[in-house]
Amino acid sequence: MTDRIKIRAQTQGEVTDIRILMQHPMETGLRKDDKGQRFPQHFIQTFTVSLNGKPIIDGQLNTSISKNPLFAFKARGIKIGDKLSVAWKDNIGEQRQDEASVT
């Protein structure tokens, strides 16, 4: 997958708002095309959010998550200029990782 993970991290005082948009089709394997054939399962299984190279969130997803999932978190102890990295891997082995600086 070539679509970039969109990461927005904004600090206000001691709290940082983190929003992550992962571009992915998230197919359940239940949806059918015009000919009645099911689209194969294709979904993100795991994702990790790291701060300056150290994991702060490890998540597991399944087929119940919608297309292009958006996740939002609040965290303390993050400073402006810190690096947030998000990585995911899906059920067919595709993976993506992107990074952003905290503003």
SULPEBEL-V682811 format. One record per run of one state. SS is the DSSP state (@ for helix, = for strand, . for the rest). FROM is the first residue (numbers start at 1). TO is the last residue. Records with the same first field share a line. If there is no record, write none. Layout:
BEGIN
SS=FROM-TO ; FROM-TO
END
This chain:
BEGIN
.=1-5 ; 13-14 ; 22-26 ; 28-31 ; 33-37 ; 39-41 ; 43-43 ; 52-53 ; 61-69 ; 77-82 ; 91-94 ; 102-103
==6-12 ; 15-21 ; 27-27 ; 32-32 ; 38-38 ; 42-42 ; 44-51 ; 54-60 ; 70-76 ; 83-90 ; 95-101
END
